[in-house]
């Protein structure tokens, strides 16, 4: 059997991204603490910022 992918709740993603953006954690620290890859945190942060940017534009 193959390995199943982990799923992350939107609330956890938001909490993690806000911790990084506020300076509470670096991306590396957050990745270790939440057992998530750094590249995934970069992706979530980019999505979060883009969604906010789009919301402000219209």
Order of alpha helices (4+ residues) and beta strands (2+ residues): alpha-alpha-alpha
